[in-house]
Amino acid sequence: MRVVFLGLAVPNMNEYHNMFTELVVEFRNNGHDIMVVAPTYDEKVFGMQVEDGIPTLRVPTLELFGVGKIQKGLATLLLPYQYKRALKKSKIDLNFDLVMMPTPPITLVNVASWLKRKYGSKMYLILRDIFPQNALDLGMMNPKGLAYTYFRKKEKEMYFASDYIGCMSPGNIDYVIRHNPEQNANKLHLLPNWAWLQPNLGQQEIIKIKDQYGLLDKFIVVFGGNIGKPQKMENIVALAKSCTTNKDIFFLIIGGGNEKEYLDRMILREDLSNVRVKDFLSREEFFKVLQIADVGLISLSENFTIPNIPSKSLVYFNARVPILASVDLNTDFGTHLEAIGAGLWAEAGKTKKLKEKLMYLYNNPEKRKKMGENGYQYFKNNLLASMAYENIISRVTNT
């Protein structure tokens, strides 16, 4: 099968992989002729490249990450025109059997629809962000504004254009159907997040890392990943503040994002000596450091009305770390987490309840170990990249 993947967050695959490029590799390893289209911000690296043996068309675009919302909006609007022009100029045979695109961004549906019309390709949508509703929830758009109206229309076009839609959770499926009743519900199916299984460290290696961080005698709570409005870092700071009398509980936050400076100011203002913020580590280094954690933190804003499923849960599962989640009431992540016995959750913004759940984990080391092992086994049995590939290909070839 000839496949093209229209991506946005696509690292240089010669250097490392993320969730989406792992899926691309699975397609390649299963004998498919797959190509990637992705942005480049390096004026020296553009056009057709070969990354980890995969043809990758790097398209010069405006910067899409770590910029203001006006520039990001403009870059997102220009993206499909830049991709389409690059594909036309590439002299590549564009007669693909399957076009895959994840969200974000939704504007790439223009490219997918063009390929569908011109070559009769099928389109598979990997629905991760439900945009523009997520931006609306975070106060980044006006519900009566032109931007929201435009992107909501584009979202509906994307669903109509898709032949198959893979959703992160049952809650995601229900949400899309409920808010888009004109769409064909049979297009939607469950496609949970996925990752490759990584080998865990031995106990001596874990102790060595704890020593390097000066945390040998601490109960370590780790948050890793993006630090932005969706993560509502105020809730983590409030939890840390509530734990200042527990001298052995320590919070290690690893990552970066638009809210990192704000987070630093909050920690300084509250004079929190039990919190350390460290910049992004490589994926491999973060996985190693995560294994010193007694608890892995997940935080989502209580303002969300869409059911988000945080992809960082997979690395926590892989590391055998029990999860404590501060999440909104509209996601089914918390209830799923407790159903598989891999952690606990509390409603975002309810610091007292979240502290109670943390102290339960603190006081029950055997329960923590069991939850960590449950998460690991669930990941290994349900959430591998090879399983996501099989899920997609069975849907595409059997319908």
SETI-319667 format. One line per field, with one value per residue (C-alpha): residue number from 1; chain; z, y, x. Coordinates in steps of 0.001 Angstrom, whole numbers, padded with zeros to 6 digits. Layout:
N
num <- NUM, ...
cadena <- A, ...
c3 <- Z, ...
c2 <- Y, ...
c1 <- X, ...
***
This chain:
399
num <- 1, 2, 3, 4, 5, 6, 7, 8, 9, 10, 11, 12, 13, 14, 15, 16, 17, 18, 19, 20, 21, 22, 23, 24, 25, 26, 27, 28, 29, 30, 31, 32, 33, 34, 35, 36, 37, 38, 39, 40, 41, 42, 43, 44, 45, 46, 47, 48, 49, 50, 51, 52, 53, 54, 55, 56, 57, 58, 59, 60, 61, 62, 63, 64, 65, 66, 67, 68, 69, 70, 71, 72, 73, 74, 75, 76, 77, 78, 79, 80, 81, 82, 83, 84, 85, 86, 87, 88, 89, 90, 91, 92, 93, 94, 95, 96, 97, 98, 99, 100, 101, 102, 103, 104, 105, 106, 107, 108, 109, 110, 111, 112, 113, 114, 115, 116, 117, 118, 119, 120, 121, 122, 123, 124, 125, 126, 127, 128, 129, 130, 131, 132, 133, 134, 135, 136, 137, 138, 139, 140, 141, 142, 143, 144, 145, 146, 147, 148, 149, 150, 151, 152, 153, 154, 155, 156, 157, 158, 159, 160, 161, 162, 163, 164, 165, 166, 167, 168, 169, 170, 171, 172, 173, 174, 175, 176, 177, 178, 179, 180, 181, 182, 183, 184, 185, 186, 187, 188, 189, 190, 191, 192, 193, 194, 195, 196, 197, 198, 199, 200, 201, 202, 203, 204, 205, 206, 207, 208, 209, 210, 211, 212, 213, 214, 215, 216, 217, 218, 219, 220, 221, 222, 223, 224, 225, 226, 227, 228, 229, 230, 231, 232, 233, 234, 235, 236, 237, 238, 239, 240, 241, 242, 243, 244, 245, 246, 247, 248, 249, 250, 251, 252, 253, 254, 255, 256, 257, 258, 259, 260, 261, 262, 263, 264, 265, 266, 267, 268, 269, 270, 271, 272, 273, 274, 275, 276, 277, 278, 279, 280, 281, 282, 283, 284, 285, 286, 287, 288, 289, 290, 291, 292, 293, 294, 295, 296, 297, 298, 299, 300, 301, 302, 303, 304, 305, 306, 307, 308, 309, 310, 311, 312, 313, 314, 315, 316, 317, 318, 319, 320, 321, 322, 323, 324, 325, 326, 327, 328, 329, 330, 331, 332, 333, 334, 335, 336, 337, 338, 339, 340, 341, 342, 343, 344, 345, 346, 347, 348, 349, 350, 351, 352, 353, 354, 355, 356, 357, 358, 359, 360, 361, 362, 363, 364, 365, 366, 367, 368, 369, 370, 371, 372, 373, 374, 375, 376, 377, 378, 379, 380, 381, 382, 383, 384, 385, 386, 387, 388, 389, 390, 391, 392, 393, 394, 395, 396, 397, 398, 399
cadena <- A, A, A, A, A, A, A, A, A, A, A, A, A, A, A, A, A, A, A, A, A, A, A, A, A, A, A, A, A, A, A, A, A, A, A, A, A, A, A, A, A, A, A, A, A, A, A, A, A, A, A, A, A, A, A, A, A, A, A, A, A, A, A, A, A, A, A, A, A, A, A, A, A, A, A, A, A, A, A, A, A, A, A, A, A, A, A, A, A, A, A, A, A, A, A, A, A, A, A, A, A, A, A, A, A, A, A, A, A, A, A, A, A, A, A, A, A, A, A, A, A, A, A, A, A, A, A, A, A, A, A, A, A, A, A, A, A, A, A, A, A, A, A, A, A, A, A, A, A, A, A, A, A, A, A, A, A, A, A, A, A, A, A, A, A, A, A, A, A, A, A, A, A, A, A, A, A, A, A, A, A, A, A, A, A, A, A, A, A, A, A, A, A, A, A, A, A, A, A, A, A, A, A, A, A, A, A, A, A, A, A, A, A, A, A, A, A, A, A, A, A, A, A, A, A, A, A, A, A, A, A, A, A, A, A, A, A, A, A, A, A, A, A, A, A, A, A, A, A, A, A, A, A, A, A, A, A, A, A, A, A, A, A, A, A, A, A, A, A, A, A, A, A, A, A, A, A, A, A, A, A, A, A, A, A, A, A, A, A, A, A, A, A, A, A, A, A, A, A, A, A, A, A, A, A, A, A, A, A, A, A, A, A, A, A, A, A, A, A, A, A, A, A, A, A, A, A, A, A, A, A, A, A, A, A, A, A, A, A, A, A, A, A, A, A, A, A, A, A, A, A, A, A, A, A, A, A, A, A, A, A, A, A, A, A, A, A, A, A, A, A, A, A, A, A, A, A, A, A, A, A, A, A, A, A, A, A, A, A, A, A, A, A, A, A, A, A, A, A
c3 <- 000000, -000844, 002129, 002796, 006330, 006628, 009907, 012016, 015091, 013174, 014608, 012489, 012461, 012202, 015710, 017601, 017248, 018748, 018813, 015196, 013675, 015551, 013686, 010389, 011122, 011811, 008375, 006815, 008700, 007489, 003857, 002977, 000746, 003148, 002815, 005302, 004675, 007544, 008321, 008484, 010109, 008980, 005711, 004991, 005358, 002934, 000102, -000037, 002726, 003846, 007598, 009205, 005749, 005207, 002396, 004104, 002273, 004479, 003702, 004799, 006945, 009515, 013064, 014611, 018169, 020963, 019189, 019803, 018805, 015872, 014257, 015041, 013505, 010356, 010108, 010481, 007735, 005331, 006018, 003548, 000689, 001451, 001606, -001598, -003481, -002231, -003251, -006731, -007145, -005802, -008982, -006767, -007846, -005700, -006391, -002772, -001548, 001910, 003314, 007084, 009093, 012828, 014616, 015114, 012712, 011105, 008130, 006498, 005527, 002469, 001282, 002170, 000342, -002734, -002882, -002392, -005248, -007629, -006992, -005163, -002009, 001265, 004274, 007831, 010534, 013768, 016055, 019048, 019696, 019266, 017878, 018033, 021135, 023175, 022363, 023308, 026647, 027485, 026646, 023566, 021190, 021208, 020523, 018345, 016678, 013071, 014023, 015912, 013169, 010489, 012338, 013449, 009799, 008891, 011631, 010160, 006687, 008134, 009546, 006267, 004248, 006485, 005585, 008979, 012270, 015085, 018501, 021755, 024035, 024141, 025553, 022457, 020186, 022150, 022109, 018338, 017630, 020099, 018763, 015091, 014645, 010871, 010606, 009883, 013280, 011626, 010597, 014208, 016123, 019111, 018488, 021851, 022090, 021486, 021952, 021646, 024748, 026356, 028690, 032346, 034496, 037258, 040901, 041190, 038193, 039710, 043009, 041108, 039373, 042680, 044133, 041150, 041792, 045556, 046177, 047834, 050939, 049174, 048098, 044515, 042538, 038879, 036276, 032767, 029445, 028136, 030555, 029109, 029714, 029069, 031965, 034455, 036479, 039238, 040389, 040737, 042591, 044957, 045635, 046305, 048656, 050582, 051075, 052572, 056044, 054653, 054441, 052455, 049602, 046662, 043297, 040204, 037123, 033822, 030618, 028975, 027225, 027109, 030828, 032158, 033186, 034866, 036715, 037889, 039204, 041074, 042760, 043721, 044995, 047166, 048316, 047601, 048489, 047705, 043939, 041307, 037639, 035060, 031320, 028712, 028636, 025635, 025442, 026550, 029474, 030646, 030665, 032823, 035288, 035448, 036924, 040180, 040717, 043376, 041637, 038164, 037939, 035177, 035185, 032919, 033194, 034839, 032093, 029415, 028029, 025692, 026829, 026601, 027024, 027979, 025904, 028655, 030570, 028291, 029447, 033073, 032376, 030703, 033703, 036120, 037891, 039442, 038180, 040159, 037820, 038371, 035546, 034473, 034795, 031037, 030358, 030862, 031590, 035380, 035502, 032986, 035077, 038173, 036185, 035087, 038584, 037439, 039573, 041205, 040172, 041567, 039995, 038813, 041154, 044205, 045991, 049229, 047398, 045285, 048442, 049995, 046960, 047069, 050755, 050117, 047625, 050037, 052851, 050761, 049022, 048076, 046421, 044507, 043278, 042216, 040357, 038581, 037494, 036392, 034209, 032710, 031860, 030406, 028227, 027052, 026223, 024654, 023728, 021643, 018321, 016533, 017915, 016690, 013225, 013249, 014428, 011567, 008831, 009787, 009607, 006248, 004570, 005915, 005283
c2 <- 000000, 003501, 005804, 009478, 010862, 014588, 015576, 018617, 017447, 015316, 015186, 014333, 010565, 010069, 011527, 010323, 009282, 010363, 008687, 009540, 008609, 005303, 004555, 005536, 003100, 000338, 000914, 000805, -002356, -004063, -003549, -000438, 002312, 005223, 008836, 011726, 015419, 017652, 021215, 022436, 025614, 025044, 026832, 024234, 021235, 021233, 019149, 015368, 013792, 010195, 009916, 006513, 005020, 006840, 009405, 012682, 015852, 018764, 021905, 025391, 026947, 029674, 028656, 026791, 026176, 028530, 031556, 033905, 032877, 035334, 033914, 030366, 031031, 032477, 029590, 027084, 028781, 028838, 025246, 023417, 025740, 025215, 021418, 021277, 023434, 021325, 018090, 019424, 020569, 017338, 015342, 012444, 010054, 011362, 008455, 007272, 004582, 006124, 009624, 009762, 012960, 013606, 016589, 019131, 020898, 020570, 022788, 019950, 018522, 020802, 018708, 015399, 016353, 017424, 014049, 012268, 014139, 013849, 010261, 008549, 008064, 007032, 009296, 008167, 010840, 010313, 012498, 013654, 017330, 018335, 021813, 024563, 023560, 023051, 026611, 027879, 026047, 027714, 031197, 031506, 032104, 033993, 031686, 034423, 035399, 034865, 032528, 030116, 030183, 029465, 026634, 025037, 024917, 023437, 020817, 019663, 019521, 017323, 014825, 014710, 014184, 011365, 007767, 006549, 008412, 006956, 008378, 008206, 006965, 006030, 009512, 011035, 009007, 010025, 013677, 013835, 012089, 014259, 017542, 016532, 014511, 015031, 012897, 009166, 007580, 004375, 006175, 006470, 003763, 003449, 004146, 004689, 006427, 004159, 003903, 001520, -000510, 000668, -001467, -000481, 000325, -001912, -000868, 000128, 002450, 004052, 004656, 006211, 008708, 009548, 010269, 012475, 014557, 014648, 012890, 009619, 010221, 011759, 010567, 011802, 013113, 013746, 015805, 015676, 017228, 020402, 023278, 025255, 026372, 022887, 021513, 024162, 024224, 026219, 022920, 021289, 024308, 024219, 020522, 021142, 023994, 021706, 019243, 021633, 020111, 016658, 017224, 014083, 014721, 016392, 017559, 017335, 019080, 018384, 020166, 023485, 025509, 028832, 028796, 027826, 031363, 031797, 028507, 029704, 032925, 031008, 028768, 031796, 033699, 030772, 030174, 026451, 024614, 021238, 021877, 021782, 022673, 021215, 021961, 019398, 016279, 014015, 011319, 008679, 010743, 011632, 007960, 007159, 009982, 009148, 005757, 007392, 008597, 007176, 008878, 010362, 013463, 014341, 017658, 018982, 022230, 021964, 024219, 021544, 020396, 017876, 014450, 014756, 011670, 012702, 010801, 011159, 008431, 005874, 006698, 006521, 003091, 001950, 003165, 001230, 004486, 004833, 007877, 010619, 012623, 016037, 016152, 017761, 015949, 015691, 013321, 009569, 009270, 009262, 006583, 004485, 004880, 003537, 000795, -000686, -000202, 001995, 005081, 007526, 010774, 013824, 016638, 019412, 022392, 020280, 020459, 018862, 015799, 015532, 015722, 012906, 010700, 011544, 010688, 007363, 006556, 007889, 005635, 002478, 001422, -002021, -000415, 001911, -001009, -002913, 000112, 000620, -003010, -002861, 000145, -001575, -004724, -002729, -000764, -003881, -005686, -002841, 000286, -000692, 001030, -002325, -002693, 000769, -000201, -003420, -001472, 001018, -001451, -003822, -000939, 000288, -003103, -004572, -001688
c1 <- 000000, 001251, 000744, 001448, 001544, 000785, 002388, 003151, 005069, 007583, 011119, 014134, 013742, 017492, 017753, 014680, 011044, 007751, 004348, 003541, 006873, 006809, 003587, 005217, 008050, 005514, 003992, 007460, 008408, 005237, 006168, 004174, 005554, 005148, 006241, 006083, 005360, 006488, 007630, 011199, 012468, 016056, 016832, 019523, 017207, 014297, 012936, 013095, 015169, 015622, 015133, 015565, 015092, 011772, 011281, 010424, 009432, 010508, 008529, 009732, 006995, 006571, 007495, 004553, 005739, 006715, 005250, 002330, -001176, -001326, 001811, 000728, -002680, -001134, 001341, -001501, -003544, -000585, 000437, -001855, -000886, 002801, 002380, 000355, 002869, 005770, 004047, 003375, 006979, 008453, 007715, 006641, 003876, 001009, -001335, -001449, -003825, -004067, -003618, -003073, -003179, -003305, -004766, -003348, -003603, -007011, -006113, -004170, -007555, -007225, -004266, -005896, -009103, -007120, -005348, -008679, -010354, -007432, -006362, -009212, -007131, -008752, -008249, -007520, -007839, -005900, -007998, -005943, -006799, -010438, -009912, -011168, -013137, -009967, -008859, -012313, -012164, -008849, -010126, -007949, -010863, -014127, -017107, -018624, -015360, -014319, -011447, -013704, -016345, -013750, -012013, -015287, -016348, -012964, -013360, -016672, -015100, -012361, -014853, -016776, -013578, -012350, -013116, -011917, -011513, -009399, -010356, -008375, -011154, -014851, -015450, -013859, -016124, -019225, -018171, -017645, -020958, -022880, -021506, -021519, -024736, -024646, -021510, -021493, -020815, -019597, -016401, -015315, -013490, -011204, -007496, -005765, -002398, 000599, 004361, 007274, 008130, 011399, 013562, 013445, 016477, 017794, 017505, 021163, 020854, 017753, 019581, 022485, 020152, 018446, 021875, 022804, 019666, 020240, 016923, 017966, 015854, 012839, 009395, 009562, 006592, 007452, 005608, 007062, 006136, 004600, 004091, 001198, -002366, -003832, -001746, -002984, 000258, -001487, -003010, 000413, 001816, -001163, -000548, 003136, 002264, -000093, 002775, 005352, 004894, 005783, 009530, 010307, 007819, 009564, 008173, 010361, 008943, 010695, 009719, 009063, 006426, 004625, 003807, 007235, 008240, 004859, 005438, 008866, 007311, 004587, 007156, 009254, 006226, 005113, 008717, 008452, 011644, 010026, 009815, 012536, 011940, 014282, 014325, 013318, 015451, 015847, 013208, 015718, 017007, 013514, 012510, 015529, 014861, 011157, 012010, 013159, 009577, 007302, 004360, 003862, 001686, -000775, -002609, -005352, -007274, -010672, -012022, -011895, -015234, -013593, -012332, -008543, -006358, -002799, -000243, 002388, 000551, 002228, 005746, 004549, 003059, 006283, 008310, 006063, 005171, 001683, -000197, -001895, -004119, -005673, -008214, -011477, -014798, -015312, -012452, -012782, -009062, -009417, -012095, -010142, -006986, -008719, -010489, -007151, -005730, -002842, -003401, -005788, -007419, -009176, -011150, -008836, -008877, -009765, -006406, -007619, -008927, -005779, -003650, -005704, -005033, -001327, -001110, -002831, -000073, 002555, 001343, 000844, 004068, 002724, -000325, 002008, 004060, 000937, -000462, 002841, 002897, -000768, -000024, 003006, 001070, -001827, 000579, 002395, -000844, -002842, -000877, 002130, 002787, 002528, -001011, -001988, -000717, -002766, -005815, -005536, -004682, -007497, -009958, -008638, -008479, -011720, -014153
***
